[in-house]
Amino acid sequence: MSTVTAARFDYSYEQWTAIENEVAKVRPGSLTDFERRRLLNAANLYLIGSREPNFIKWHFAETSKRWKRVEKLSAELADAIASGTALLAHTTREIERVPPALTKLREFAAVMSVDRVFRTRTPKQSFYVDVLKVWTDRGGKLGWSTNAQVGGPCVRYFKAVVRPVMGDDSPKLSYIKDIIDDEKRRRQDPLPRRKSQRISRA
């Protein structure tokens, strides 16, 4: 099921321009097609999840199942490579690079396959996490500044992405600060043990 097709949400030309004006301050250039798809999928998953909680349960269960498969296949591939190189009694530099990469992939998949990584998040929380992931993957920093009010590059980007989707339900500036701080903490502990009170209020 395509989340984009199901919800039929897209940013307007003006809204895309506003988002790109913010991300260009981190890295010059327009958003890539991949980055646009990530933002659209995040927005549409939030919109569907807000209306259909059962869809979110299915989506997260399916995501967990697929990462479990990645974990299993990466382990099997690592074993097959070890077995193959043992029979040959030699290896190449290119092949030597593969096992460490597979180990990292398997470790990441193990984290992503744990259901509670997803079950602890509401559709709103998942939307915020996905939006900030696009920002940091592009090179942006998680942070905010205060003068007369909360602001900064990350805050402006967040508002540009979230406001067209959530409208009047968008978090206020004081909550955006908490959302960013909470995401910093989440990345230090990718398996949250309790629901964040700050993001749940935003």
Secondary structure, 3 states (H helix, E strand, C coil): CCHHHHHCCCCCHHHHHHHHHHHCCCCCCCCCHHHHHHHHHHHHHHHHHHHCHHHHHHHHHHHHHHHHHHHHHHHHHHHHHHHHHHHHCCCCHHHHCHHHHHHHHHHHHHHHCCHHHHHCCCHHHHHHHHHHHHHHHCCCCCCCEECCCEECHHHHHHHHHHHHHHHHHCCCHHHHHHHHHHHHHHHHCCCCCCCCHHHHHC
